[in-house]
Amino acid sequence: MNFNCVAPLAAGQFTVPAAVLESLPPTGVAIGALPPTGNGYVYVANGSIQQFSAPGLNLGLLFFSAGRWVSVPFN
């Protein structure tokens, strides 16, 4: 299970809505075929989105990011 939050770097912080956090299983719970890891993961990155067009495409978006995964416990 995952979710994405996007905020400008200048904001310096963001808040994950309570409804999203409440939908996550507690740390250490197996999800499907994955064993419990004891932690969740946060990916912190800097990136950009560029819109493009191509024949037969309703909407084209190119997303680039460079960042780091960090293992974190959550409850």
C-alpha positions, 0 to 999 in steps of 0.5 A: 500500500502506498500514497503520494504527497507532493509539496514545493520545497519552499514549503519546508513541510507537509501534512499527510491527511489523517484519513490517509494515515488511518488507512495504512496497516500498522508497522510489521503487518504482512501485506499480501505476499510481502513479509512484515518488514517492521518499517514503512518507507518514505521517498524524499525527492526533488523532481519535475513534471513536464506535459507533452503531446503525441498523436493518439494520446489524450494526456502525456506527462513525464515525471522525473525525480531524484531522491532517497528511500528512508525506512521509517516505523509507523503506527 
